[in-house]
Amino acid sequence: MRARLLPLLLPLLLLAPAAHGKLRVVGTLPDFAALARAIGGDRVEAMALIKGTQDPHYVDAKPSMIVKVNRADLLISIGLGLEVGWLPVLLTQGRNGKVQVGAPGHLDASSVIRPLEVPVKADRAMGDVHGGGNPHYYTSPVEMFTVARAIRDKLKALDPEGAAHYDARWSEFETQYSSKLAGWRSRLASVKGTQVVVYHQSWVYLLEWAGLKRAGVLEPKPGIPPSPAHVSRVLSTTRDQGVKFVIQEVYHPRRLSSVFAKKARARLLVLPSMVGAAEGIETIWDKFDRIVEELTDGE
């Protein structure tokens, strides 16, 4: 009964009035919403379309998401094709011209970062490879600082009356971020050069920033689940490289990762790639504090 009612109720939800006053910011990632709240304070109402425990590659477009897009003043997307399977549907059905691609109320966060792993020629035979580059830049605090600055600029452009408010909050945010970055870099010095194996090729930005080396990938191709045979091959090719960590997200299965880590005498780290990926991870600071803590535990 509920499923049959949704097509009938959705138009009414889209037309229902909502209290204005605050700038409505919708991020495809919870990280974007967290940054908007940190910079916007009480002038913004920020929310995310997905949870930190979800795989952003595979998301079901739900009516509740359509309503959020419909009422948004600013939509912040990951870009680089990561949301291609679900965001276009939300934009079409959300019927909000303000946040369509290219509109003033749409920020493609990938447009302000330096993409890594840009393929010379994208080929579906290579697996889930993105033609514009690896879209998982949100695992790097440096790239996320650049995104935060772009969010500040968008908030000021869409809400010029609040420019002084955003600038003041940005000044505090920038000072805290600089202090945090210095502390994280200092702690990570002890693991610089460490060899790691990753489940999915989503940690390249984190590895570059932290100075870690990728020795292997458990997925045979991006987006293709690992098989026991492939994991055995990775174990064979990395056996003499001194792999210390196996890194993966919370939403990937751990069975083969655990087997590999045990045989490689490495430690499996299930890191929070996004805000909300684990209990207590509510801000950008929380996320990177936890990542650095896990990587340096015992150092």
C-alpha positions in Angstrom: 0.0 0.0 0.0 2.8 2.5 0.9 4.6 1.9 -2.3 1.5 2.6 -4.4 0.8 5.8 -2.4 4.3 7.3 -3.0 3.7 8.4 -6.6 0.5 10.1 -5.5 2.0 11.8 -2.4 5.3 13.0 -4.0 3.8 15.9 -6.0 2.0 17.1 -2.8 5.3 16.9 -0.8 7.1 18.9 -3.5 4.4 21.6 -3.4 4.1 21.7 0.4 5.3 25.0 1.8 8.4 24.9 4.1 9.6 27.5 6.5 12.3 29.7 5.0 14.8 32.0 6.5 17.8 29.7 6.5 19.8 28.7 3.4 19.0 25.1 2.7 22.2 23.2 1.8 22.0 19.6 0.6 25.2 17.5 0.2 25.3 14.2 -1.6 27.9 13.3 1.1 27.5 13.9 4.8 30.9 15.5 4.8 29.6 18.3 2.6 26.7 18.9 5.0 29.1 18.9 8.0 31.3 21.5 6.3 28.3 23.7 5.5 27.1 23.6 9.1 30.6 24.4 10.4 30.9 27.4 8.0 27.3 28.5 7.9 26.3 28.2 11.5 22.7 29.3 12.2 22.3 30.8 8.8 22.1 27.4 7.1 20.1 24.2 7.4 22.4 21.4 6.0 21.5 17.8 5.4 22.9 14.9 3.4 21.3 12.6 0.8 23.2 9.5 2.0 24.6 8.2 5.2 28.3 7.7 6.0 27.7 3.9 6.2 26.4 3.8 2.6 28.4 3.0 -0.6 28.1 6.2 -2.6 28.4 4.2 -5.8 25.2 2.4 -5.2 22.3 4.5 -3.8 18.5 4.1 -4.3 16.8 7.3 -5.2 14.1 7.7 -2.6 11.2 10.1 -2.4 12.6 11.7 0.7 15.8 12.6 -1.3 13.7 14.1 -4.0 12.0 16.4 -1.5 15.4 17.5 -0.2 16.6 18.3 -3.7 13.4 20.1 -4.5 13.7 22.4 -1.4 17.5 23.0 -1.6 19.1 26.4 -2.2 22.5 24.8 -2.7 23.3 21.3 -3.8 26.9 20.0 -3.3 27.9 17.0 -5.3 31.0 14.8 -5.4 31.2 14.8 -9.2 33.6 12.8 -11.3 30.8 10.4 -12.1 30.5 8.9 -8.7 26.7 9.7 -8.4 25.9 9.1 -12.0 23.6 6.1 -11.1 21.3 8.1 -8.8 21.8 11.9 -8.7 20.5 12.7 -12.2 17.2 11.0 -11.3 16.9 13.1 -8.2 17.7 16.3 -10.1 15.1 15.5 -12.7 12.3 14.5 -10.3 13.2 17.2 -7.8 12.2 19.9 -10.4 14.4 22.6 -8.8 16.0 24.8 -11.4 18.2 26.5 -8.8 20.3 23.4 -8.2 20.6 21.8 -11.6 24.1 21.2 -13.0 25.5 24.5 -14.1 23.1 26.6 -12.0 24.3 29.0 -9.3 22.9 26.7 -6.6 24.9 23.6 -7.7 28.5 23.1 -6.5 30.4 20.2 -8.1 33.1 19.9 -5.4 35.4 18.0 -7.8 35.8 21.2 -9.8 38.0 22.7 -7.2 40.3 19.7 -6.3 43.2 18.1 -8.1 42.0 14.8 -9.4 44.3 11.7 -9.3 44.3 8.6 -11.4 42.8 10.3 -14.5 42.8 7.5 -17.1 44.2 8.2 -20.6 41.2 6.3 -22.0 38.2 5.2 -19.9 37.2 1.6 -20.7 34.4 -0.3 -19.0 36.6 -3.4 -19.3 38.8 -1.8 -16.7 35.9 -1.9 -14.1 34.3 1.0 -12.4 36.9 3.5 -13.7 35.9 7.2 -13.8 36.9 9.2 -16.8 37.6 12.4 -14.9 39.7 10.8 -12.3 39.3 9.1 -8.9 36.3 10.6 -7.1 37.3 9.6 -3.6 39.1 12.9 -2.8 37.0 13.2 0.4 39.5 10.9 2.1 42.1 13.7 2.1 41.9 16.6 4.5 43.8 18.8 2.1 41.3 18.4 -0.7 38.4 18.8 1.8 39.8 22.1 2.9 39.7 23.3 -0.7 36.1 22.1 -0.9 35.3 23.9 2.3 36.6 27.2 0.8 34.4 26.7 -2.2 31.4 26.1 0.0 32.1 29.3 1.8 32.2 31.2 -1.5 28.9 29.6 -2.6 27.2 30.5 0.7 28.3 34.1 0.3 27.2 34.3 -3.3 23.7 32.9 -2.5 23.3 34.8 0.8 25.2 38.1 0.4 23.6 39.6 3.4 25.4 36.9 5.5 28.8 37.6 4.0 30.3 39.0 7.2 28.9 36.1 9.2 30.4 33.5 6.8 33.8 35.3 6.8 33.9 35.4 10.5 33.1 31.7 10.9 35.6 30.9 8.1 38.4 32.7 9.9 37.8 30.4 12.9 37.4 27.4 10.8 40.6 28.0 8.8 42.6 28.5 12.0 41.3 25.3 13.5 41.9 23.4 10.2 45.4 24.6 9.9 46.1 23.5 13.5 44.5 20.2 12.9 46.5 19.6 9.7 49.8 20.3 11.5 48.9 17.9 14.2 47.8 15.1 11.9 51.0 15.4 9.8 53.2 15.3 12.8 51.5 12.1 14.1 51.6 10.4 10.7 55.4 11.0 10.3 55.9 7.7 12.2 54.1 5.6 9.5 55.4 7.5 6.4 56.4 5.0 3.7 54.4 2.2 5.2 53.1 -0.4 2.6 49.3 -1.0 2.6 46.8 -3.0 0.7 43.4 -1.5 0.0 40.1 -3.2 -0.7 38.8 -0.6 -3.2 40.9 2.0 -5.0 39.3 4.8 -2.9 42.1 5.7 -0.6 44.6 7.1 -3.2 44.1 10.7 -1.9 44.6 9.6 1.8 47.7 7.6 0.9 49.3 10.4 -1.0 48.6 12.9 1.8 49.7 10.5 4.6 52.8 9.3 2.7 51.7 5.7 2.6 52.4 3.3 -0.3 49.8 1.1 -2.0 51.2 -2.4 -2.5 48.0 -4.0 -3.8 44.3 -3.9 -4.2 41.9 -6.7 -3.1 39.4 -5.9 -5.9 40.7 -7.3 -9.2 39.1 -4.3 -10.9 37.4 -1.3 -9.4 33.9 -2.3 -8.3 34.5 -6.0 -8.9 34.3 -8.0 -5.6 37.5 -9.8 -4.7 37.6 -13.6 -5.2 39.7 -16.0 -3.1 41.9 -16.7 -6.1 42.6 -12.9 -6.6 43.3 -12.4 -2.9 45.8 -15.2 -3.0 47.6 -13.6 -6.0 47.8 -10.3 -4.2 49.2 -12.1 -1.1 51.8 -13.7 -3.3 52.9 -10.5 -5.0 53.0 -8.5 -1.8 54.5 -11.1 0.5 58.0 -9.6 0.6 56.8 -5.9 0.8 56.2 -5.8 4.5 52.5 -4.8 4.2 51.4 -3.4 7.6 47.8 -2.3 7.0 44.8 -3.5 5.0 42.4 -0.6 4.6 38.7 -0.6 3.7 35.5 1.2 4.2 32.7 0.2 6.6 30.3 -0.8 3.8 32.6 -3.5 2.2 32.6 -7.1 3.4 35.4 -8.0 5.7 35.7 -11.8 5.3 38.4 -11.9 2.6 40.1 -8.7 4.0 40.4 -10.4 7.3 41.9 -13.6 5.7 44.4 -11.5 3.8 45.4 -9.5 6.8 45.9 -12.6 8.9 48.1 -14.3 6.3 50.0 -11.1 5.5 50.6 -10.4 9.3 49.0 -7.1 8.7 46.3 -5.2 10.6 42.9 -4.7 9.1 41.7 -1.1 9.4 38.1 -0.3 8.7 38.4 3.5 8.4 35.6 6.1 8.3 35.7 7.4 4.8 32.8 9.7 5.5 31.3 11.6 8.4 28.8 9.3 10.1 30.6 6.1 9.0 31.1 5.1 12.7 29.8 6.1 16.1 31.1 9.4 17.2 32.1 10.6 13.7 30.0 13.7 13.4 32.4 16.3 12.0 35.3 16.5 9.6 37.6 16.8 12.7 36.1 13.6 14.1 36.7 11.7 10.8 40.3 12.6 10.3 41.1 12.4 14.0 39.9 8.8 13.9 41.8 7.9 10.7 45.0 9.3 12.1 44.5 7.5 15.4 43.9 4.2 13.7 47.0 4.6 11.4 49.3 5.5 14.3 47.9 3.3 17.0 50.9 1.7 18.8 53.4 4.0 17.1 
